[in-house]
Amino acid sequence: METMDPTPPRTGLGRRKLAPVPWRHDGCDLIQPFVDGEVPRFDETMVRDSIARASLACDRIDTLERMLNRELWRIGYVGRLEFDDPDRSVARIEVAGTH
């Protein structure tokens, strides 16, 4: 029996950076979305809009990933929240398909 891993794969090939979404809560300034190369370009607007909706509904980092995935799941995607910088001012979301 095959299990689904809800964590999107990290791939350098074809990964695209979308416009950031402002989110000024819990010491964070913005959410920087990246989409996997398998995400069609015509879905990028839907992905970013989903992230924007989640950011409006949430003001704490500990609930942000759950809210992001709730919105992304509706359009067939999942995301993994990460922080690159030690001060956690930029939340990065890696988005991939659910298949």
N, C-alpha and C positions, 0 to 999 in steps of 0.2 A: 504494500500500500504506500503510495507516494504522499508525502505531506507537503503542504505549501509553507514556504518560509516568507513571512510578511515583510522581511527586510529586503529592500531593493539591492541589487548587486552594484558594486562600485566598479565602474568601467571608465577608463580614460578615453576610449575610442568613441567618438560620436556624442559624447556628453556635451550638453549645451547649457549655457548660463542664461537665465531669464532675468528680466528687470526685477530689482529688489522690491520688497514690500515693507514699508515702514512699520515698525512695531516697537514702541518705546515703553517697555515694561520690564521689570525685574533686571534692570541694568543693561538690557538689550536695546539696540538702536534699529535693527532691521533684520528681516528674514531674506536670505539670499537663496532663491531656488535654482536648482540644477535639474535637468531632465536627462534621463538615459537616452542613448541614441535610438532606441526602439520606439520612443514616444514620437508620434507623427507631429510635424511642425504645426499642422492645423489644430492640434489639441493644446498647444502651448498657452493660448489665451484662456481656455477652460481651466487648465492647471493653475495658472497664476490667479485667476478669479477665485478658485477654490481656496487657495492659500490666503488670499485677501479676506474672504469671508471668515475663515478660521481665525485669522488674526484679530478681527473685530469682536469675535465671540469670546475671546480668552485674554486674560491679562497676567497669567502666571506661567513661567517656564515649565513647571511640573505638569501642567495640563495641555501645553501647546501641541506636543506631538500627537496626543490622542485626538485633539480637535482637528489638527491638520489631516490626519488619516481618516477621520469621519467624513470630511468634505471630499478628500481625494477618492475614497472608496466609491462614492456615488458615481464617479465618472470612469471607474475602472483602473485606478492607480493607487499606489501606496507610497509612503515617504518615510525616510529616516532622518531624524533631526540630529545634527552634530554641531559642535562649536570648534572652530579652528583656533581662535585667539584665546589666550589665557583669561582675558577680562570678560569674555562671553558677550561682547557687544554685538557680534554678528552671529545669528543663528542660521546655519546652513541646512537646507532641506534637500535631500537627494530623492528624486521621484522616478519611479519605474512602474511598468505595467504589473497587473496582478497575476498574469499568466506565467 
